Amino acid sequence: GKAAEKAGRALRETMLRFANVSEKAAIALEGASLIIREGEATRHIDLSTLKSDADGLVFRAEESYDPPTLPLDAWGQGKPYAVYGYGAQIAELEVDLKLGTVKLIKITAAHDVGKAINPLLAEGQIEGGIAQGIGMALMEEYIPGRTENLHDYLIPTIGDVPPIETILIEVPDPEGPFGAKGLGEHVLIPTAPAILNAIRHATGALVSKIPATPSRIRAAIRDKEARR
C-alpha cells in the first residue's frame, strides 16, 4: 500500500513537470486524455500523441517501500513489525445448559484502522473476520477420516452470524498509505476468545478446547458441577 502511494505521488509529479504546472494543479484522466486544471485554466493532453516506452506507457513511476523494523534483542525487545493494529470485541450470547448449544445474539467490534480509506470495505473486512472467528470458536474442526468435506466440516453461513456493530477507530499511522493500517488478522484473533469468555460468563464453565461444541460445553458444565 505504501509503495503504491509513493508511486502514485511520483507519477503525479512527473505529469505536473511535463505540463509545467504547480503542485496545486488537479489531474484527471478521461479516456486517452489527461485533463489538468489550475485555477481558471484547463489543459487537455492527448496521450496518444505522446511518445511511449517499450511497454506502451507514456508516464511511468516505480517505487518500493521497506517498513522500518528492529531485530529483537537478548531480552526479546524490538520492533519486528512496522505497524501494529489493535482491537477489542464483545460477544453477547445465550447457552442452553441442557443441550450445550450456543446462540449468538450480537458481536461488537472496535478496531484501530489507522485511516478508513473506504469505511464500507473496512466494515466488511471486520464482518468477514468475525465470521471466520465464529467458525473457529464454535464449529470448525478437522478430524482425519471424518471431516473431509463441507458436509461434515461445518463452516458458518450467514444464518450463523449475529448482528455485528463495527466501531472504526482512526488514528493515522505514518507508515501506512494515507495513514491506513492493515485490517486482517487482528479482526479474526479476538472473536473466539470473546465467545469462549462469554460462554464462561454465562455458564461458569471453562471450555479449554475449541471449537466449543455442545458436547464440550456440556462436559465443562458437568466438570464445574462436580467440583462444587
N, C-alpha and C positions, 0 to 999 in steps of 0.2 A: 504494500500500500504506500509506504513512504517513498519507495523508488518510483512508483507511478506518479506520485505528486511532484517529485523533483523533476521527472522527465517532462511532465506537463508544463511546469513553470519554465523549464529550459526551452521547450518548444515555443511557448508564448513569447519569450524574449527574442528568439530567433525571428519570429514573424514580425514583432514590433520593430526590430532593427531593419528588416527588409523593407517595411513600409515607411520607415523613418518617422515614427510617431513616438509619443511618450508612453510611460508606464500607465498613464491614466486612460489610455485608449481601450475600447471594448472590441473584442474579436468574436465573430460568429462565422460559422460555416453553413452556407446554403447551397446545396448541390455541389457543383465544382467551383463555386465562387467563395472567396474569402471576403467577408464584409468587416471593414474596420471603421469604427466610429470614434471620433474625438471631438468633443464639443458639438458644434453645429455641422461639422464636416463629416461626410461619409464617403468611403472609398471602396470600390469593388475591384477585386483582383481575380481574374480568371486563371485558376490554377493550371488549366490545360494548356495555357500559352507559355508556362514557365518550364525551364529545364528540369528534368527529373534525373534521379540517380539510377543505378543498375537495377534497383528493386522497384522502380516506377514511383518513387517518393519525391515530392518537391521539397518538403521540410522534414527533418528528422532530428530526434533527440534521444539519447540513450543515457540512462543514469542507473546507478546502483546504490544500495544502502545497506550498510553493515551496522546493526544496532550495537551501541556501546555496552559491553559487559565486562565483568571482572571475575577471574577464576576464584574458586573457594580457597581460603587459606587453611592453615593447620587446624583452626577451630571451626571449620565449616562455614565461615562467614565470607560473603562476597556478593556478587550480583550476576548470577548465571543467565538471567533474562533481562532484557532492556525494559520491558513494561509488564506490570502486574495488574491483573483485574481482580476486583473484589465484589462479593455479592452475598446476599442473605435471603433465605426462603423460609416461609411459614406454611406448614401443611395443616389443613383442617380436615378431619375425617371422623368416621364412625366405625366401630368394630363390633361385630356380632360375637358376643362372648361364647355362645354355644357352638357356632359354626366356624369361628375364626376368620370370617370374611371381612374385608375392608371396603368401605365405601368412601371414596374421596369426595369431599364437599367443596373445597376451594384451595388453591395454592396462590400465595402472594410472593412475588419475586422482585427484589430490588437489586439492580446490578449497575456497577460502575462501567459505563461505556466510553468514557473519555469525552467524546463528542458524537452525538447521534446524527450522522450524516443523513441517514434515511430512517426516521423513527419507526415507520411501519415495518421495515425489514428487521430492525433491531428487535421489535416486539415479537415478530415471527420467529427469529432465532431463539429467543428465550422460550417461547412456547414449544418449539421443537426439541430443545434441550430438556425441558421438563418432561415431555412425553417419553423421551429416552430414559430419563431418570425414574419415571413410573415403572417402566419395564424392568429396570434393574432392581427396583425396590420390591416389586410385588409379583412379577410374572416370569421373567426370562431366566432360564436355567438350562444349560446344556448337559444332558445325561447321555453318554455314549450308548448307542443302540436303541435309545428310546425317543429322543427329541431331535430327530434328524431332518425334520421338515416342518413347514409352518402350520401343519395340522396339530402337531404335538408340541412344538416350540412356540409358545404363546408370546406375541408382542402386542403392545397397546394399540387399540383402534381409537377413533375419535370418541366412541362411546365410553372409553375408559378414562378420558381426560376431563377433569373437572373445570369449572370456570377458573381462569387464571388472571390475576391482577398483576400487571407489569409496572414497575417503577424504574424509570431510566434516570440514573444518577450521572450527571455530566460534569466532570472535572477534566478539562482538556489536558492531554499529555503531550509534551513537546516532541516526544519520539514517534508519535503516531501521525498518520496522514490527517492534516487538518485537526489534530488533537484527538483523533479516534483511537480506540483500543480494540483488540480482538474480542469477540464475543462468542466463544466456542465452549471450551472445556469447563470454564468456571460457571457456566449455566447448568451443565449436567451434574457437576460434582455435588452440590448441596441438596439435590432433590431427594435422593434415597435416605441420607441421614435425617432430613426433616420429617419424612414419612415414618421412619422407624422410631424417631423420638416421639412423634405424635401417637404412635401405637403404644409406646410405653406409658405415655402420659394418660392415655385413655384406659389402659388395662392394668398398669402397674407391672406388666411382664416385660422382660428384656428378651427380644429376639436377636440372637447373636449371629445369625447367618442369613444372607439374602439369596434368593428372594424370600420375602416374608409370606410364605404360602399359608393357607388356612391350617394345614397340619402343623407347621412350625409355630404358628401363633397359638394354637390350642395347646401344644406341648409346653410352650413358655408359660401359658396361664396355669397349666397343671403344676408345673415346677414351682411357680410362685406360691400357689395354694398349698403345696406340700411343705414348703418352708415356714409356714405360719406357726 
